[in-house]
Amino acid sequence: MTQWDSALYLKYEQERTQPSRDLAARLPQKGVARVLDVGCGPGNSTHVLRRHYPGAYVLGVDGSEDMVGRARQTYPQENWQVCKAPDGFRRLPHDFDVVFSNACIQWIPSHHTLVPAMMELIRPGGMLAVQVPMNFHEPVHRIIEAVVHSAKWNGSFSEKRIFHTLAPEEYYALLSGISSNVSLWQTTYYHIMDSVEDILDWYRGTGLRPYLEQLGPDEKDSFEGDIRRLLGESYPAQKNGKIIFRFPRFFFTAVK
């Protein structure tokens, strides 16, 4: 099971938080008294919701004790709970006006049951709002998959990452069966990085963690070196030396 490092995750806090702000901009302005942030991480997305709804009760939940601990430390005035989705949902109230989730559910299997379980937490007329990375066709993911499955490394990992994300059409089919008001959209963010090392560091905090946890120190250096070399080929430096890092993200909202 992947162990999350809140400090490493927050190295790119601005870039990771912007999709939360963009999704929050689509939330209703009135009639919202209770808000749930599923997969709150270190609290950055929950803080966006607090600023959006200054008078509401806002609860952030996450399956990682490290993430919730960092959230409590950074935002002690907020409400936090360790809760593993979806089993932990049974211990939560089912009367939220908004259930929000930013860059979380891609790590949780069985979206055909997960998404309805999230909708069950919402009162009638409330909104489910979700953002999920839709970037597994980008060069960085193709590179990680190629290295992981190469002859050199294929035998080193007893567990390999599974992408649980559905296609946009599948989310629409799922949501349209439980909501008559569904919106879908996708945004590609262009992050400007100083070097390919920044891209590698970004993924050390997310997509590479399941693999790095299975390697010893020397193996980690070699594994990252193989990925770094291929990143340099796929993400060329611009004239000013910067690297353009594309990151597509998929959004949906649905009213119960």
Contacts in CASP RR format, 6 or more apart in sequence:
PFRMAT RR
TARGET T0000
AUTHOR 0000-0000-0000
METHOD contacts of the structure
MODEL  1
MTQWDSALYLKYEQERTQPSRDLAARLPQKGVARVLDVGCGPGNSTHVLR
RHYPGAYVLGVDGSEDMVGRARQTYPQENWQVCKAPDGFRRLPHDFDVVF
SNACIQWIPSHHTLVPAMMELIRPGGMLAVQVPMNFHEPVHRIIEAVVHS
AKWNGSFSEKRIFHTLAPEEYYALLSGISSNVSLWQTTYYHIMDSVEDIL
DWYRGTGLRPYLEQLGPDEKDSFEGDIRRLLGESYPAQKNGKIIFRFPRF
FFTAVK
2 107 0 8 1.000
2 209 0 8 1.000
2 210 0 8 1.000
2 213 0 8 1.000
3 64 0 8 1.000
3 66 0 8 1.000
3 209 0 8 1.000
3 213 0 8 1.000
4 41 0 8 1.000
4 64 0 8 1.000
4 66 0 8 1.000
4 67 0 8 1.000
4 205 0 8 1.000
4 209 0 8 1.000
5 66 0 8 1.000
5 205 0 8 1.000
5 209 0 8 1.000
6 41 0 8 1.000
6 42 0 8 1.000
6 64 0 8 1.000
6 66 0 8 1.000
6 67 0 8 1.000
6 69 0 8 1.000
6 70 0 8 1.000
7 70 0 8 1.000
8 201 0 8 1.000
8 204 0 8 1.000
8 205 0 8 1.000
9 16 0 8 1.000
9 41 0 8 1.000
9 42 0 8 1.000
9 67 0 8 1.000
9 205 0 8 1.000
9 206 0 8 1.000
10 16 0 8 1.000
10 42 0 8 1.000
10 44 0 8 1.000
10 70 0 8 1.000
11 201 0 8 1.000
11 202 0 8 1.000
12 191 0 8 1.000
12 202 0 8 1.000
13 44 0 8 1.000
15 189 0 8 1.000
15 191 0 8 1.000
15 247 0 8 1.000
16 44 0 8 1.000
16 103 0 8 1.000
17 44 0 8 1.000
17 45 0 8 1.000
17 48 0 8 1.000
18 189 0 8 1.000
19 102 0 8 1.000
19 103 0 8 1.000
19 131 0 8 1.000
19 187 0 8 1.000
19 189 0 8 1.000
19 249 0 8 1.000
19 251 0 8 1.000
20 44 0 8 1.000
20 45 0 8 1.000
20 48 0 8 1.000
20 49 0 8 1.000
20 102 0 8 1.000
20 131 0 8 1.000
21 48 0 8 1.000
22 131 0 8 1.000
22 187 0 8 1.000
22 251 0 8 1.000
23 100 0 8 1.000
23 102 0 8 1.000
23 129 0 8 1.000
23 130 0 8 1.000
23 131 0 8 1.000
23 251 0 8 1.000
23 253 0 8 1.000
24 48 0 8 1.000
24 49 0 8 1.000
24 52 0 8 1.000
24 100 0 8 1.000
24 129 0 8 1.000
26 129 0 8 1.000
26 183 0 8 1.000
26 251 0 8 1.000
26 253 0 8 1.000
27 52 0 8 1.000
27 98 0 8 1.000
27 100 0 8 1.000
27 127 0 8 1.000
27 129 0 8 1.000
27 253 0 8 1.000
28 97 0 8 1.000
28 98 0 8 1.000
28 126 0 8 1.000
28 127 0 8 1.000
31 97 0 8 1.000
32 53 0 8 1.000
32 56 0 8 1.000
32 97 0 8 1.000
32 98 0 8 1.000
33 55 0 8 1.000
33 56 0 8 1.000
33 57 0 8 1.000
33 97 0 8 1.000
34 56 0 8 1.000
34 57 0 8 1.000
34 59 0 8 1.000
34 93 0 8 1.000
34 95 0 8 1.000
34 96 0 8 1.000
34 97 0 8 1.000
34 98 0 8 1.000
35 49 0 8 1.000
35 53 0 8 1.000
35 56 0 8 1.000
35 57 0 8 1.000
35 58 0 8 1.000
35 59 0 8 1.000
35 96 0 8 1.000
35 97 0 8 1.000
35 98 0 8 1.000
35 99 0 8 1.000
35 100 0 8 1.000
36 58 0 8 1.000
36 59 0 8 1.000
36 60 0 8 1.000
36 61 0 8 1.000
36 92 0 8 1.000
36 96 0 8 1.000
36 98 0 8 1.000
36 99 0 8 1.000
36 100 0 8 1.000
36 121 0 8 1.000
37 43 0 8 1.000
37 45 0 8 1.000
37 46 0 8 1.000
37 49 0 8 1.000
37 58 0 8 1.000
37 59 0 8 1.000
37 60 0 8 1.000
37 61 0 8 1.000
37 100 0 8 1.000
37 101 0 8 1.000
37 102 0 8 1.000
38 60 0 8 1.000
38 61 0 8 1.000
38 85 0 8 1.000
38 99 0 8 1.000
38 100 0 8 1.000
38 101 0 8 1.000
38 104 0 8 1.000
38 105 0 8 1.000
38 118 0 8 1.000
39 45 0 8 1.000
39 60 0 8 1.000
39 61 0 8 1.000
39 62 0 8 1.000
39 63 0 8 1.000
39 67 0 8 1.000
39 85 0 8 1.000
39 101 0 8 1.000
39 102 0 8 1.000
39 104 0 8 1.000
40 46 0 8 1.000
40 60 0 8 1.000
40 61 0 8 1.000
40 62 0 8 1.000
40 67 0 8 1.000
40 68 0 8 1.000
40 71 0 8 1.000
40 80 0 8 1.000
41 62 0 8 1.000
41 64 0 8 1.000
41 67 0 8 1.000
41 68 0 8 1.000
41 70 0 8 1.000
41 71 0 8 1.000
41 104 0 8 1.000
42 67 0 8 1.000
42 70 0 8 1.000
42 71 0 8 1.000
42 74 0 8 1.000
43 60 0 8 1.000
43 67 0 8 1.000
43 70 0 8 1.000
43 71 0 8 1.000
43 74 0 8 1.000
43 75 0 8 1.000
43 78 0 8 1.000
45 100 0 8 1.000
45 102 0 8 1.000
46 58 0 8 1.000
46 60 0 8 1.000
46 71 0 8 1.000
46 75 0 8 1.000
46 78 0 8 1.000
47 75 0 8 1.000
47 78 0 8 1.000
49 56 0 8 1.000
49 58 0 8 1.000
49 98 0 8 1.000
49 100 0 8 1.000
50 56 0 8 1.000
50 58 0 8 1.000
50 75 0 8 1.000
50 78 0 8 1.000
53 98 0 8 1.000
56 97 0 8 1.000
57 79 0 8 1.000
58 78 0 8 1.000
58 79 0 8 1.000
59 79 0 8 1.000
59 80 0 8 1.000
59 81 0 8 1.000
59 92 0 8 1.000
60 68 0 8 1.000
60 71 0 8 1.000
60 78 0 8 1.000
60 79 0 8 1.000
60 80 0 8 1.000
60 81 0 8 1.000
61 68 0 8 1.000
61 80 0 8 1.000
61 81 0 8 1.000
61 82 0 8 1.000
61 83 0 8 1.000
61 85 0 8 1.000
61 92 0 8 1.000
62 68 0 8 1.000
62 71 0 8 1.000
62 82 0 8 1.000
62 83 0 8 1.000
62 104 0 8 1.000
63 82 0 8 1.000
63 83 0 8 1.000
63 84 0 8 1.000
63 85 0 8 1.000
64 82 0 8 1.000
65 82 0 8 1.000
68 80 0 8 1.000
68 81 0 8 1.000
68 82 0 8 1.000
69 80 0 8 1.000
71 78 0 8 1.000
71 80 0 8 1.000
72 80 0 8 1.000
81 92 0 8 1.000
83 89 0 8 1.000
83 91 0 8 1.000
83 92 0 8 1.000
85 104 0 8 1.000
85 105 0 8 1.000
85 108 0 8 1.000
85 114 0 8 1.000
85 117 0 8 1.000
85 118 0 8 1.000
86 108 0 8 1.000
86 113 0 8 1.000
86 114 0 8 1.000
86 117 0 8 1.000
86 118 0 8 1.000
89 117 0 8 1.000
89 118 0 8 1.000
89 120 0 8 1.000
89 121 0 8 1.000
92 121 0 8 1.000
93 121 0 8 1.000
94 120 0 8 1.000
94 121 0 8 1.000
94 122 0 8 1.000
94 123 0 8 1.000
95 123 0 8 1.000
96 121 0 8 1.000
96 122 0 8 1.000
96 123 0 8 1.000
96 126 0 8 1.000
97 122 0 8 1.000
97 123 0 8 1.000
97 126 0 8 1.000
97 127 0 8 1.000
98 122 0 8 1.000
98 126 0 8 1.000
98 127 0 8 1.000
98 128 0 8 1.000
98 129 0 8 1.000
99 118 0 8 1.000
99 119 0 8 1.000
99 121 0 8 1.000
99 122 0 8 1.000
99 127 0 8 1.000
99 128 0 8 1.000
99 129 0 8 1.000
100 129 0 8 1.000
100 130 0 8 1.000
101 118 0 8 1.000
101 129 0 8 1.000
101 130 0 8 1.000
101 131 0 8 1.000
102 130 0 8 1.000
102 131 0 8 1.000
103 131 0 8 1.000
103 132 0 8 1.000
103 133 0 8 1.000
103 249 0 8 1.000
104 132 0 8 1.000
105 111 0 8 1.000
105 114 0 8 1.000
105 115 0 8 1.000
105 130 0 8 1.000
105 132 0 8 1.000
105 164 0 8 1.000
105 165 0 8 1.000
106 132 0 8 1.000
106 133 0 8 1.000
106 163 0 8 1.000
106 164 0 8 1.000
106 165 0 8 1.000
107 164 0 8 1.000
108 114 0 8 1.000
108 164 0 8 1.000
109 162 0 8 1.000
109 164 0 8 1.000
110 164 0 8 1.000
111 164 0 8 1.000
111 165 0 8 1.000
111 166 0 8 1.000
111 170 0 8 1.000
111 171 0 8 1.000
111 174 0 8 1.000
112 166 0 8 1.000
112 174 0 8 1.000
115 128 0 8 1.000
115 130 0 8 1.000
115 171 0 8 1.000
115 174 0 8 1.000
115 175 0 8 1.000
116 174 0 8 1.000
116 178 0 8 1.000
118 128 0 8 1.000
118 130 0 8 1.000
119 128 0 8 1.000
119 178 0 8 1.000
119 179 0 8 1.000
119 254 0 8 1.000
119 256 0 8 1.000
122 128 0 8 1.000
122 256 0 8 1.000
123 256 0 8 1.000
124 256 0 8 1.000
125 255 0 8 1.000
125 256 0 8 1.000
126 255 0 8 1.000
126 256 0 8 1.000
127 253 0 8 1.000
127 254 0 8 1.000
127 255 0 8 1.000
127 256 0 8 1.000
128 179 0 8 1.000
128 252 0 8 1.000
128 253 0 8 1.000
128 254 0 8 1.000
128 255 0 8 1.000
128 256 0 8 1.000
129 251 0 8 1.000
129 252 0 8 1.000
129 253 0 8 1.000
130 251 0 8 1.000
130 252 0 8 1.000
130 253 0 8 1.000
131 249 0 8 1.000
131 250 0 8 1.000
131 251 0 8 1.000
132 165 0 8 1.000
132 249 0 8 1.000
132 250 0 8 1.000
132 251 0 8 1.000
133 165 0 8 1.000
133 247 0 8 1.000
133 248 0 8 1.000
133 249 0 8 1.000
133 250 0 8 1.000
134 165 0 8 1.000
134 168 0 8 1.000
134 186 0 8 1.000
134 248 0 8 1.000
134 249 0 8 1.000
134 250 0 8 1.000
135 141 0 8 1.000
135 246 0 8 1.000
135 247 0 8 1.000
135 248 0 8 1.000
135 249 0 8 1.000
136 163 0 8 1.000
136 165 0 8 1.000
138 246 0 8 1.000
138 247 0 8 1.000
138 248 0 8 1.000
139 231 0 8 1.000
139 234 0 8 1.000
139 235 0 8 1.000
140 199 0 8 1.000
140 203 0 8 1.000
140 231 0 8 1.000
140 234 0 8 1.000
140 235 0 8 1.000
140 245 0 8 1.000
143 227 0 8 1.000
143 230 0 8 1.000
143 231 0 8 1.000
143 234 0 8 1.000
144 203 0 8 1.000
144 207 0 8 1.000
144 208 0 8 1.000
144 211 0 8 1.000
144 227 0 8 1.000
146 230 0 8 1.000
147 153 0 8 1.000
147 223 0 8 1.000
147 226 0 8 1.000
147 227 0 8 1.000
147 230 0 8 1.000
148 154 0 8 1.000
148 157 0 8 1.000
148 160 0 8 1.000
148 211 0 8 1.000
149 160 0 8 1.000
150 226 0 8 1.000
152 226 0 8 1.000
153 223 0 8 1.000
153 226 0 8 1.000
156 214 0 8 1.000
156 215 0 8 1.000
156 219 0 8 1.000
156 223 0 8 1.000
157 211 0 8 1.000
157 214 0 8 1.000
158 214 0 8 1.000
159 210 0 8 1.000
159 214 0 8 1.000
160 210 0 8 1.000
160 211 0 8 1.000
161 207 0 8 1.000
161 210 0 8 1.000
161 211 0 8 1.000
165 250 0 8 1.000
166 174 0 8 1.000
168 184 0 8 1.000
168 186 0 8 1.000
168 250 0 8 1.000
171 184 0 8 1.000
171 250 0 8 1.000
171 252 0 8 1.000
172 182 0 8 1.000
172 184 0 8 1.000
172 252 0 8 1.000
175 182 0 8 1.000
175 252 0 8 1.000
175 254 0 8 1.000
176 182 0 8 1.000
178 254 0 8 1.000
178 256 0 8 1.000
179 254 0 8 1.000
179 255 0 8 1.000
179 256 0 8 1.000
180 255 0 8 1.000
181 254 0 8 1.000
181 255 0 8 1.000
182 252 0 8 1.000
182 253 0 8 1.000
182 254 0 8 1.000
182 255 0 8 1.000
183 251 0 8 1.000
183 252 0 8 1.000
183 253 0 8 1.000
183 254 0 8 1.000
184 250 0 8 1.000
184 251 0 8 1.000
184 252 0 8 1.000
185 250 0 8 1.000
185 251 0 8 1.000
185 252 0 8 1.000
186 248 0 8 1.000
186 249 0 8 1.000
186 250 0 8 1.000
186 251 0 8 1.000
187 248 0 8 1.000
187 249 0 8 1.000
187 251 0 8 1.000
188 246 0 8 1.000
188 247 0 8 1.000
188 248 0 8 1.000
188 249 0 8 1.000
189 246 0 8 1.000
189 247 0 8 1.000
189 248 0 8 1.000
189 249 0 8 1.000
190 244 0 8 1.000
190 245 0 8 1.000
190 246 0 8 1.000
190 247 0 8 1.000
191 244 0 8 1.000
191 245 0 8 1.000
191 246 0 8 1.000
191 247 0 8 1.000
192 242 0 8 1.000
192 243 0 8 1.000
192 244 0 8 1.000
192 245 0 8 1.000
193 199 0 8 1.000
193 242 0 8 1.000
193 243 0 8 1.000
193 244 0 8 1.000
193 245 0 8 1.000
194 242 0 8 1.000
194 243 0 8 1.000
195 237 0 8 1.000
195 243 0 8 1.000
196 228 0 8 1.000
196 231 0 8 1.000
196 232 0 8 1.000
196 235 0 8 1.000
196 243 0 8 1.000
197 228 0 8 1.000
198 243 0 8 1.000
198 245 0 8 1.000
199 231 0 8 1.000
199 235 0 8 1.000
199 243 0 8 1.000
199 245 0 8 1.000
200 208 0 8 1.000
200 224 0 8 1.000
200 227 0 8 1.000
200 228 0 8 1.000
200 231 0 8 1.000
202 245 0 8 1.000
204 212 0 8 1.000
208 224 0 8 1.000
208 227 0 8 1.000
211 223 0 8 1.000
212 220 0 8 1.000
212 223 0 8 1.000
212 224 0 8 1.000
215 223 0 8 1.000
235 243 0 8 1.000
235 244 0 8 1.000
235 245 0 8 1.000
236 243 0 8 1.000
237 243 0 8 1.000
238 244 0 8 1.000
END
